[in-house]
Amino acid sequence: MQDDATLLSEDDLALINALQLRPRGSWSELGHALGVDPVTVARRWQRLTRRGAAWVSPSPGPRLLDQITIAYVEIGCTADAAAAVSRSLCEHPHMVTVERCAGTYNLLATVAARDLAAMSHYTLDVLPAVPHVAAVRARIVTHMFTEGSRWRIDALAPDQRAELHIPSPQPTVPVRAVSIDDADRALVAQLALDGRASHQSLATAVGSSASTVKRRLDRLVRLGLLQFRCDFARPLGGWPVAVTLWLDAPPDRLAEIGDAIIRLPQTRNCAAISGGHNLLIQANLHSLADIPRLEAGLAAAHPALRIAERTVTLRHDKLFGHLLDPRGRSRRVVRADIWSEPAATV
Protein backbone atom coordinates (compact mmCIF):
# COMPACT_ATOMS: atom_id res chain seq x y z
CA MET A 1 0.00 0.00 0.00
CA GLN A 2 1.34 3.43 -0.96
CA ASP A 3 2.32 5.61 2.00
CA ASP A 4 -0.03 8.61 2.01
CA ALA A 5 1.91 11.38 3.72
CA THR A 6 -0.55 14.13 2.72
CA LEU A 7 -1.00 16.68 5.46
CA LEU A 8 -4.44 17.17 6.93
CA SER A 9 -6.39 20.02 5.32
CA GLU A 10 -8.04 22.95 7.09
CA ASP A 11 -11.41 21.26 6.57
CA ASP A 12 -10.02 18.07 8.12
CA LEU A 13 -8.71 19.96 11.15
CA ALA A 14 -12.00 21.82 11.56
CA LEU A 15 -13.89 18.51 11.62
CA ILE A 16 -11.40 17.02 14.09
CA ASN A 17 -11.78 20.06 16.35
CA ALA A 18 -15.57 19.72 16.14
CA LEU A 19 -15.30 16.06 17.13
CA GLN A 20 -12.97 16.94 20.00
CA LEU A 21 -15.87 19.01 21.33
CA ARG A 22 -18.65 16.59 20.38
CA PRO A 23 -17.07 13.14 19.76
CA ARG A 24 -20.44 11.40 19.34
CA GLY A 25 -22.37 14.36 17.96
CA SER A 26 -24.72 13.69 15.06
CA TRP A 27 -23.66 14.55 11.53
CA SER A 28 -26.46 17.13 11.48
CA GLU A 29 -25.15 18.85 14.61
CA LEU A 30 -21.58 18.79 13.37
CA GLY A 31 -22.53 19.88 9.87
CA HIS A 32 -24.58 22.81 11.13
CA ALA A 33 -21.64 24.13 13.16
CA LEU A 34 -19.22 23.61 10.25
CA GLY A 35 -21.57 25.13 7.67
CA VAL A 36 -21.77 22.02 5.47
CA ASP A 37 -24.41 19.37 4.93
CA PRO A 38 -24.44 16.19 7.06
CA VAL A 39 -23.60 13.91 4.13
CA THR A 40 -20.43 15.88 3.38
CA VAL A 41 -19.36 15.74 7.03
CA ALA A 42 -19.93 11.98 7.19
CA ARG A 43 -18.00 11.46 3.97
CA ARG A 44 -15.03 13.52 5.23
CA TRP A 45 -14.93 11.53 8.46
CA GLN A 46 -15.11 8.24 6.62
CA ARG A 47 -12.15 9.30 4.49
CA LEU A 48 -10.14 10.25 7.58
CA THR A 49 -10.88 7.03 9.45
CA ARG A 50 -10.22 4.84 6.43
CA ARG A 51 -6.82 6.48 6.15
CA GLY A 52 -6.20 6.05 9.88
CA ALA A 53 -5.70 9.81 10.17
CA ALA A 54 -8.33 10.38 12.88
CA TRP A 55 -10.46 8.33 15.24
CA VAL A 56 -12.80 8.56 18.23
CA SER A 57 -12.30 6.34 21.26
CA PRO A 58 -13.63 6.01 24.81
CA SER A 59 -11.64 7.41 27.72
CA PRO A 60 -11.95 7.23 31.51
CA GLY A 61 -14.09 10.03 32.85
CA PRO A 62 -12.90 12.25 35.71
CA ARG A 63 -14.63 10.12 38.37
CA LEU A 64 -13.08 6.93 37.06
CA LEU A 65 -9.66 8.58 37.00
CA ASP A 66 -10.13 9.17 40.72
CA GLN A 67 -10.73 5.44 41.29
CA ILE A 68 -8.04 3.73 39.21
CA THR A 69 -4.24 3.98 39.46
CA ILE A 70 -2.22 5.63 36.69
CA ALA A 71 1.55 5.80 36.35
CA TYR A 72 4.09 7.24 33.96
CA VAL A 73 6.66 4.49 33.58
CA GLU A 74 10.14 4.93 32.13
CA ILE A 75 11.62 1.75 30.67
CA GLY A 76 15.27 1.21 29.87
CA CYS A 77 16.72 -1.27 27.39
CA THR A 78 19.51 -1.41 24.86
CA ALA A 79 18.99 0.86 21.87
CA ASP A 80 18.85 -2.04 19.40
CA ALA A 81 16.09 -3.71 21.45
CA ALA A 82 13.86 -0.66 21.90
CA ALA A 83 11.65 -1.41 18.89
CA ALA A 84 11.13 -5.04 19.90
CA VAL A 85 10.38 -4.12 23.51
CA SER A 86 7.92 -1.47 22.38
CA ARG A 87 6.12 -3.93 20.09
CA SER A 88 5.80 -6.36 22.96
CA LEU A 89 4.55 -3.76 25.43
CA CYS A 90 2.04 -2.35 22.95
CA GLU A 91 0.14 -5.64 23.20
CA HIS A 92 -0.29 -5.27 26.98
CA PRO A 93 -3.84 -4.16 27.82
CA HIS A 94 -2.57 -2.06 30.75
CA MET A 95 -0.29 -0.04 28.47
CA VAL A 96 -2.36 2.99 27.49
CA THR A 97 0.36 4.86 25.59
CA VAL A 98 3.88 3.85 24.55
CA GLU A 99 6.45 6.38 23.31
CA ARG A 100 10.02 5.92 22.12
CA CYS A 101 12.04 8.78 23.50
CA ALA A 102 15.22 10.81 23.41
CA GLY A 103 16.06 10.94 27.09
CA THR A 104 17.46 8.96 29.98
CA TYR A 105 15.18 6.01 29.21
CA ASN A 106 14.33 4.48 25.83
CA LEU A 107 10.59 4.20 26.40
CA LEU A 108 7.98 6.20 28.26
CA ALA A 109 4.64 4.53 28.91
CA THR A 110 1.36 5.63 30.41
CA VAL A 111 0.01 2.68 32.40
CA ALA A 112 -3.39 2.20 34.04
CA ALA A 113 -4.50 -0.48 36.50
CA ARG A 114 -7.51 -1.02 38.70
CA ASP A 115 -5.66 -0.19 41.94
CA LEU A 116 -2.24 0.32 43.49
CA ALA A 117 -1.76 -3.40 44.19
CA ALA A 118 -2.27 -4.28 40.52
CA MET A 119 0.03 -1.44 39.45
CA SER A 120 2.69 -2.67 41.89
CA HIS A 121 2.49 -6.20 40.49
CA TYR A 122 2.71 -4.92 36.93
CA THR A 123 5.70 -2.61 37.47
CA LEU A 124 7.60 -4.77 39.96
CA ASP A 125 6.99 -8.25 38.54
CA VAL A 126 5.59 -8.19 35.00
CA LEU A 127 7.56 -5.44 33.27
CA PRO A 128 11.04 -6.46 34.54
CA ALA A 129 10.38 -9.96 33.16
CA VAL A 130 9.84 -8.72 29.60
CA PRO A 131 12.85 -9.73 27.47
CA HIS A 132 15.50 -6.99 27.07
CA VAL A 133 13.95 -4.70 29.72
CA ALA A 134 16.84 -3.54 31.89
CA ALA A 135 15.26 -0.85 34.08
CA VAL A 136 11.79 0.27 35.15
CA ARG A 137 11.00 3.51 36.97
CA ALA A 138 7.36 4.20 37.80
CA ARG A 139 5.97 7.56 38.85
CA ILE A 140 2.47 7.18 40.28
CA VAL A 141 -0.10 9.87 39.51
CA THR A 142 -1.43 11.35 42.75
CA HIS A 143 -3.69 13.85 41.00
CA MET A 144 -4.54 14.32 37.33
CA PHE A 145 -5.00 18.03 36.60
CA THR A 146 -5.89 17.39 32.97
CA GLU A 147 -5.57 14.60 30.39
CA GLY A 148 -5.50 14.22 26.64
CA SER A 149 -9.25 14.13 25.99
CA ARG A 150 -9.46 17.80 26.94
CA TRP A 151 -6.72 19.00 24.57
CA ARG A 152 -8.04 21.08 21.64
CA ILE A 153 -6.45 22.15 18.36
CA ASP A 154 -8.43 25.43 18.08
CA ALA A 155 -9.33 25.14 14.39
CA LEU A 156 -12.86 26.56 14.77
CA ALA A 157 -14.19 30.08 15.14
CA PRO A 158 -15.46 31.08 18.61
CA ASP A 159 -19.12 30.91 17.55
CA GLN A 160 -18.60 27.40 16.15
CA ARG A 161 -16.99 26.26 19.39
CA ALA A 162 -19.80 27.78 21.41
CA GLU A 163 -22.40 25.95 19.32
CA LEU A 164 -20.73 22.57 19.93
CA HIS A 165 -19.75 23.07 23.57
CA ILE A 166 -21.62 21.03 26.16
CA PRO A 167 -20.87 21.61 29.85
CA SER A 168 -19.37 18.58 31.59
CA PRO A 169 -21.94 16.69 33.68
CA GLN A 170 -21.67 17.12 37.43
CA PRO A 171 -22.23 13.80 39.24
CA THR A 172 -24.64 14.03 42.16
CA VAL A 173 -23.56 10.82 43.92
CA PRO A 174 -20.35 10.12 45.87
CA VAL A 175 -17.36 9.01 43.77
CA ARG A 176 -16.98 5.65 45.51
CA ALA A 177 -20.68 4.85 45.19
CA VAL A 178 -20.49 4.24 41.43
CA SER A 179 -18.43 1.83 39.36
CA ILE A 180 -18.21 0.07 36.01
CA ASP A 181 -19.62 -3.47 35.91
CA ASP A 182 -18.90 -6.33 33.49
CA ALA A 183 -21.62 -5.29 31.05
CA ASP A 184 -20.23 -1.75 30.96
CA ARG A 185 -16.74 -3.10 30.32
CA ALA A 186 -17.96 -5.19 27.39
CA LEU A 187 -19.57 -2.07 25.96
CA VAL A 188 -16.42 0.01 26.40
CA ALA A 189 -14.37 -2.76 24.76
CA GLN A 190 -16.55 -2.49 21.65
CA LEU A 191 -16.36 1.31 21.68
CA ALA A 192 -12.55 1.02 21.64
CA LEU A 193 -12.86 -0.23 18.07
CA ASP A 194 -15.06 2.69 17.02
CA GLY A 195 -16.01 5.39 19.48
CA ARG A 196 -18.75 6.62 17.15
CA ALA A 197 -20.40 3.22 16.72
CA SER A 198 -24.20 3.44 16.74
CA HIS A 199 -26.27 2.20 19.66
CA GLN A 200 -27.68 -0.53 17.44
CA SER A 201 -24.32 -1.82 16.25
CA LEU A 202 -23.05 -1.83 19.83
CA ALA A 203 -26.17 -3.67 20.95
CA THR A 204 -25.64 -6.33 18.30
CA ALA A 205 -22.02 -6.80 19.37
CA VAL A 206 -22.76 -7.18 23.09
CA GLY A 207 -26.07 -9.04 22.77
CA SER A 208 -28.29 -6.30 24.15
CA SER A 209 -30.86 -3.79 22.90
CA ALA A 210 -30.14 -0.35 21.49
CA SER A 211 -32.20 1.29 24.24
CA THR A 212 -30.24 -0.54 26.95
CA VAL A 213 -26.94 0.45 25.35
CA LYS A 214 -28.01 4.09 25.16
CA ARG A 215 -29.15 4.04 28.77
CA ARG A 216 -25.85 2.53 29.93
CA LEU A 217 -23.73 5.00 27.96
CA ASP A 218 -25.77 7.96 29.16
CA ARG A 219 -25.36 6.78 32.75
CA LEU A 220 -21.60 6.27 32.46
CA VAL A 221 -21.12 9.73 30.94
CA ARG A 222 -23.49 11.40 33.40
CA LEU A 223 -21.66 9.88 36.38
CA GLY A 224 -18.27 10.95 35.02
CA LEU A 225 -17.06 7.38 34.53
CA LEU A 226 -16.75 7.60 30.75
CA GLN A 227 -15.98 10.24 28.19
CA PHE A 228 -14.92 10.25 24.55
CA ARG A 229 -11.96 11.72 22.74
CA CYS A 230 -11.04 12.43 19.13
CA ASP A 231 -7.40 11.78 18.26
CA PHE A 232 -5.56 12.24 14.98
CA ALA A 233 -2.21 11.73 13.29
CA ARG A 234 -0.47 14.67 14.91
CA PRO A 235 2.57 14.75 12.58
CA LEU A 236 0.17 15.16 9.64
CA GLY A 237 -1.86 17.80 11.45
CA GLY A 238 0.94 20.21 12.33
CA TRP A 239 1.88 18.92 15.81
CA PRO A 240 4.89 16.67 15.16
CA VAL A 241 6.61 17.38 18.49
CA ALA A 242 5.64 15.95 21.88
CA VAL A 243 7.65 16.70 25.00
CA THR A 244 7.41 15.54 28.61
CA LEU A 245 8.67 17.87 31.32
CA TRP A 246 9.40 16.68 34.85
CA LEU A 247 9.19 19.57 37.29
CA ASP A 248 9.63 20.52 40.93
CA ALA A 249 6.94 22.76 42.36
CA PRO A 250 6.71 24.01 45.94
CA PRO A 251 4.28 21.59 47.62
CA ASP A 252 2.13 24.40 48.95
CA ARG A 253 1.75 25.81 45.41
CA LEU A 254 1.45 22.55 43.48
CA ALA A 255 -2.34 22.77 43.04
CA GLU A 256 -2.20 26.45 42.06
CA ILE A 257 0.53 25.89 39.47
CA GLY A 258 -1.11 22.75 38.09
CA ASP A 259 -4.42 24.55 37.64
CA ALA A 260 -2.63 27.37 35.79
CA ILE A 261 -0.69 25.06 33.49
CA ILE A 262 -3.81 23.26 32.24
CA ARG A 263 -4.94 26.55 30.68
CA LEU A 264 -1.93 26.60 28.34
CA PRO A 265 -3.01 25.55 24.81
CA GLN A 266 0.06 23.29 24.48
CA THR A 267 -0.77 21.20 27.55
CA ARG A 268 -2.02 17.70 26.80
CA ASN A 269 -1.47 16.04 30.17
CA CYS A 270 -0.62 17.55 33.53
CA ALA A 271 -0.34 15.48 36.70
CA ALA A 272 0.99 15.54 40.22
CA ILE A 273 3.30 12.53 40.56
CA SER A 274 5.32 10.56 43.08
CA GLY A 275 9.10 10.24 43.00
CA GLY A 276 11.94 12.71 42.79
CA HIS A 277 9.81 15.33 41.02
CA ASN A 278 6.22 16.20 41.86
CA LEU A 279 4.76 17.56 38.61
CA LEU A 280 4.61 16.32 35.01
CA ILE A 281 3.57 18.16 31.87
CA GLN A 282 3.14 16.60 28.43
CA ALA A 283 2.77 19.13 25.64
CA ASN A 284 2.01 19.02 21.91
CA LEU A 285 4.07 21.49 19.91
CA HIS A 286 4.55 22.61 16.32
CA SER A 287 8.37 22.53 16.38
CA LEU A 288 11.39 21.72 18.53
CA ALA A 289 12.00 25.45 18.87
CA ASP A 290 8.73 25.67 20.80
CA ILE A 291 10.26 23.64 23.67
CA PRO A 292 12.55 26.40 25.02
CA ARG A 293 9.76 28.93 24.44
CA LEU A 294 7.39 26.78 26.51
CA GLU A 295 9.99 26.43 29.25
CA ALA A 296 10.70 30.17 29.25
CA GLY A 297 7.01 30.91 29.57
CA LEU A 298 6.68 28.52 32.49
CA ALA A 299 9.68 30.07 34.24
CA ALA A 300 8.32 33.59 33.75
CA ALA A 301 4.85 32.71 34.99
CA HIS A 302 6.01 30.52 37.88
CA PRO A 303 9.47 31.57 39.17
CA ALA A 304 9.32 28.97 41.94
CA LEU A 305 8.89 26.14 39.41
CA ARG A 306 12.04 24.21 38.44
CA ILE A 307 12.27 22.16 35.24
CA ALA A 308 14.30 19.10 36.24
CA GLU A 309 14.15 16.87 33.14
CA ARG A 310 12.80 16.93 29.62
CA THR A 311 12.03 13.99 27.34
CA VAL A 312 11.31 14.44 23.64
CA THR A 313 9.15 11.79 22.00
CA LEU A 314 10.76 10.32 18.90
CA ARG A 315 7.73 8.25 17.96
CA HIS A 316 4.38 7.31 19.44
CA ASP A 317 3.99 3.56 18.93
CA LYS A 318 0.72 3.43 20.87
CA LEU A 319 -1.71 6.22 21.72
CA PHE A 320 -4.62 5.42 23.98
CA GLY A 321 -4.94 1.88 22.68
CA HIS A 322 -4.30 2.66 19.02
CA LEU A 323 -1.12 1.25 17.47
CA LEU A 324 0.37 3.93 15.24
CA ASP A 325 2.62 3.93 12.21
CA PRO A 326 5.62 6.30 11.96
CA ARG A 327 3.38 9.10 10.67
CA GLY A 328 1.03 8.80 13.63
CA ARG A 329 -1.82 7.03 11.82
CA SER A 330 -3.89 4.38 13.57
CA ARG A 331 -3.28 0.91 12.20
CA ARG A 332 -4.76 -1.37 14.86
CA VAL A 333 -6.44 -1.27 18.26
CA VAL A 334 -5.36 -3.16 21.37
CA ARG A 335 -8.36 -2.91 23.65
CA ALA A 336 -7.59 -1.86 27.21
CA ASP A 337 -8.48 -4.14 30.11
CA ILE A 338 -7.19 -2.28 33.11
CA TRP A 339 -9.45 -4.24 35.47
CA SER A 340 -7.78 -7.59 34.79
CA GLU A 341 -4.85 -8.96 36.75
CA PRO A 342 -1.59 -8.02 34.97
CA ALA A 343 -0.05 -11.17 33.50
CA ALA A 344 3.52 -12.09 32.67
CA THR A 345 2.51 -13.02 29.13
CA VAL A 346 -0.10 -11.61 26.77
C-alpha positions in Angstrom: 0.0 0.0 0.0 1.3 3.4 -1.0 2.3 5.6 2.0 0.0 8.6 2.0 1.9 11.4 3.7 -0.5 14.1 2.7 -1.0 16.7 5.5 -4.4 17.2 6.9 -6.4 20.0 5.3 -8.0 22.9 7.1 -11.4 21.3 6.6 -10.0 18.1 8.1 -8.7 20.0 11.1 -12.0 21.8 11.6 -13.9 18.5 11.6 -11.4 17.0 14.1 -11.8 20.1 16.4 -15.6 19.7 16.1 -15.3 16.1 17.1 -13.0 16.9 20.0 -15.9 19.0 21.3 -18.7 16.6 20.4 -17.1 13.1 19.8 -20.4 11.4 19.3 -22.4 14.4 18.0 -24.7 13.7 15.1 -23.7 14.5 11.5 -26.5 17.1 11.5 -25.1 18.9 14.6 -21.6 18.8 13.4 -22.5 19.9 9.9 -24.6 22.8 11.1 -21.6 24.1 13.2 -19.2 23.6 10.3 -21.6 25.1 7.7 -21.8 22.0 5.5 -24.4 19.4 4.9 -24.4 16.2 7.1 -23.6 13.9 4.1 -20.4 15.9 3.4 -19.4 15.7 7.0 -19.9 12.0 7.2 -18.0 11.5 4.0 -15.0 13.5 5.2 -14.9 11.5 8.5 -15.1 8.2 6.6 -12.2 9.3 4.5 -10.1 10.2 7.6 -10.9 7.0 9.5 -10.2 4.8 6.4 -6.8 6.5 6.1 -6.2 6.1 9.9 -5.7 9.8 10.2 -8.3 10.4 12.9 -10.5 8.3 15.2 -12.8 8.6 18.2 -12.3 6.3 21.3 -13.6 6.0 24.8 -11.6 7.4 27.7 -11.9 7.2 31.5 -14.1 10.0 32.9 -12.9 12.3 35.7 -14.6 10.1 38.4 -13.1 6.9 37.1 -9.7 8.6 37.0 -10.1 9.2 40.7 -10.7 5.4 41.3 -8.0 3.7 39.2 -4.2 4.0 39.5 -2.2 5.6 36.7 1.5 5.8 36.3 4.1 7.2 34.0 6.7 4.5 33.6 10.1 4.9 32.1 11.6 1.8 30.7 15.3 1.2 29.9 16.7 -1.3 27.4 19.5 -1.4 24.9 19.0 0.9 21.9 18.8 -2.0 19.4 16.1 -3.7 21.5 13.9 -0.7 21.9 11.6 -1.4 18.9 11.1 -5.0 19.9 10.4 -4.1 23.5 7.9 -1.5 22.4 6.1 -3.9 20.1 5.8 -6.4 23.0 4.5 -3.8 25.4 2.0 -2.3 23.0 0.1 -5.6 23.2 -0.3 -5.3 27.0 -3.8 -4.2 27.8 -2.6 -2.1 30.8 -0.3 0.0 28.5 -2.4 3.0 27.5 0.4 4.9 25.6 3.9 3.9 24.5 6.4 6.4 23.3 10.0 5.9 22.1 12.0 8.8 23.5 15.2 10.8 23.4 16.1 10.9 27.1 17.5 9.0 30.0 15.2 6.0 29.2 14.3 4.5 25.8 10.6 4.2 26.4 8.0 6.2 28.3 4.6 4.5 28.9 1.4 5.6 30.4 0.0 2.7 32.4 -3.4 2.2 34.0 -4.5 -0.5 36.5 -7.5 -1.0 38.7 -5.7 -0.2 41.9 -2.2 0.3 43.5 -1.8 -3.4 44.2 -2.3 -4.3 40.5 0.0 -1.4 39.4 2.7 -2.7 41.9 2.5 -6.2 40.5 2.7 -4.9 36.9 5.7 -2.6 37.5 7.6 -4.8 40.0 7.0 -8.3 38.5 5.6 -8.2 35.0 7.6 -5.4 33.3 11.0 -6.5 34.5 10.4 -10.0 33.2 9.8 -8.7 29.6 12.9 -9.7 27.5 15.5 -7.0 27.1 13.9 -4.7 29.7 16.8 -3.5 31.9 15.3 -0.9 34.1 11.8 0.3 35.1 11.0 3.5 37.0 7.4 4.2 37.8 6.0 7.6 38.9 2.5 7.2 40.3 -0.1 9.9 39.5 -1.4 11.3 42.7 -3.7 13.8 41.0 -4.5 14.3 37.3 -5.0 18.0 36.6 -5.9 17.4 33.0 -5.6 14.6 30.4 -5.5 14.2 26.6 -9.3 14.1 26.0 -9.5 17.8 26.9 -6.7 19.0 24.6 -8.0 21.1 21.6 -6.5 22.2 18.4 -8.4 25.4 18.1 -9.3 25.1 14.4 -12.9 26.6 14.8 -14.2 30.1 15.1 -15.5 31.1 18.6 -19.1 30.9 17.5 -18.6 27.4 16.2 -17.0 26.3 19.4 -19.8 27.8 21.4 -22.4 25.9 19.3 -20.7 22.6 19.9 -19.7 23.1 23.6 -21.6 21.0 26.2 -20.9 21.6 29.8 -19.4 18.6 31.6 -21.9 16.7 33.7 -21.7 17.1 37.4 -22.2 13.8 39.2 -24.6 14.0 42.2 -23.6 10.8 43.9 -20.3 10.1 45.9 -17.4 9.0 43.8 -17.0 5.6 45.5 -20.7 4.9 45.2 -20.5 4.2 41.4 -18.4 1.8 39.4 -18.2 0.1 36.0 -19.6 -3.5 35.9 -18.9 -6.3 33.5 -21.6 -5.3 31.0 -20.2 -1.7 31.0 -16.7 -3.1 30.3 -18.0 -5.2 27.4 -19.6 -2.1 26.0 -16.4 0.0 26.4 -14.4 -2.8 24.8 -16.5 -2.5 21.6 -16.4 1.3 21.7 -12.6 1.0 21.6 -12.9 -0.2 18.1 -15.1 2.7 17.0 -16.0 5.4 19.5 -18.8 6.6 17.2 -20.4 3.2 16.7 -24.2 3.4 16.7 -26.3 2.2 19.7 -27.7 -0.5 17.4 -24.3 -1.8 16.3 -23.1 -1.8 19.8 -26.2 -3.7 21.0 -25.6 -6.3 18.3 -22.0 -6.8 19.4 -22.8 -7.2 23.1 -26.1 -9.0 22.8 -28.3 -6.3 24.1 -30.9 -3.8 22.9 -30.1 -0.3 21.5 -32.2 1.3 24.2 -30.2 -0.5 26.9 -26.9 0.4 25.3 -28.0 4.1 25.2 -29.1 4.0 28.8 -25.8 2.5 29.9 -23.7 5.0 28.0 -25.8 8.0 29.2 -25.4 6.8 32.8 -21.6 6.3 32.5 -21.1 9.7 30.9 -23.5 11.4 33.4 -21.7 9.9 36.4 -18.3 10.9 35.0 -17.1 7.4 34.5 -16.8 7.6 30.7 -16.0 10.2 28.2 -14.9 10.2 24.6 -12.0 11.7 22.7 -11.0 12.4 19.1 -7.4 11.8 18.3 -5.6 12.2 15.0 -2.2 11.7 13.3 -0.5 14.7 14.9 2.6 14.8 12.6 0.2 15.2 9.6 -1.9 17.8 11.4 0.9 20.2 12.3 1.9 18.9 15.8 4.9 16.7 15.2 6.6 17.4 18.5 5.6 16.0 21.9 7.7 16.7 25.0 7.4 15.5 28.6 8.7 17.9 31.3 9.4 16.7 34.8 9.2 19.6 37.3 9.6 20.5 40.9 6.9 22.8 42.4 6.7 24.0 45.9 4.3 21.6 47.6 2.1 24.4 48.9 1.7 25.8 45.4 1.4 22.5 43.5 -2.3 22.8 43.0 -2.2 26.5 42.1 0.5 25.9 39.5 -1.1 22.8 38.1 -4.4 24.5 37.6 -2.6 27.4 35.8 -0.7 25.1 33.5 -3.8 23.3 32.2 -4.9 26.5 30.7 -1.9 26.6 28.3 -3.0 25.5 24.8 0.1 23.3 24.5 -0.8 21.2 27.6 -2.0 17.7 26.8 -1.5 16.0 30.2 -0.6 17.5 33.5 -0.3 15.5 36.7 1.0 15.5 40.2 3.3 12.5 40.6 5.3 10.6 43.1 9.1 10.2 43.0 11.9 12.7 42.8 9.8 15.3 41.0 6.2 16.2 41.9 4.8 17.6 38.6 4.6 16.3 35.0 3.6 18.2 31.9 3.1 16.6 28.4 2.8 19.1 25.6 2.0 19.0 21.9 4.1 21.5 19.9 4.6 22.6 16.3 8.4 22.5 16.4 11.4 21.7 18.5 12.0 25.5 18.9 8.7 25.7 20.8 10.3 23.6 23.7 12.6 26.4 25.0 9.8 28.9 24.4 7.4 26.8 26.5 10.0 26.4 29.2 10.7 30.2 29.3 7.0 30.9 29.6 6.7 28.5 32.5 9.7 30.1 34.2 8.3 33.6 33.7 4.9 32.7 35.0 6.0 30.5 37.9 9.5 31.6 39.2 9.3 29.0 41.9 8.9 26.1 39.4 12.0 24.2 38.4 12.3 22.2 35.2 14.3 19.1 36.2 14.1 16.9 33.1 12.8 16.9 29.6 12.0 14.0 27.3 11.3 14.4 23.6 9.1 11.8 22.0 10.8 10.3 18.9 7.7 8.2 18.0 4.4 7.3 19.4 4.0 3.6 18.9 0.7 3.4 20.9 -1.7 6.2 21.7 -4.6 5.4 24.0 -4.9 1.9 22.7 -4.3 2.7 19.0 -1.1 1.3 17.5 0.4 3.9 15.2 2.6 3.9 12.2 5.6 6.3 12.0 3.4 9.1 10.7 1.0 8.8 13.6 -1.8 7.0 11.8 -3.9 4.4 13.6 -3.3 0.9 12.2 -4.8 -1.4 14.9 -6.4 -1.3 18.3 -5.4 -3.2 21.4 -8.4 -2.9 23.6 -7.6 -1.9 27.2 -8.5 -4.1 30.1 -7.2 -2.3 33.1 -9.4 -4.2 35.5 -7.8 -7.6 34.8 -4.8 -9.0 36.7 -1.6 -8.0 35.0 0.0 -11.2 33.5 3.5 -12.1 32.7 2.5 -13.0 29.1 -0.1 -11.6 26.8 
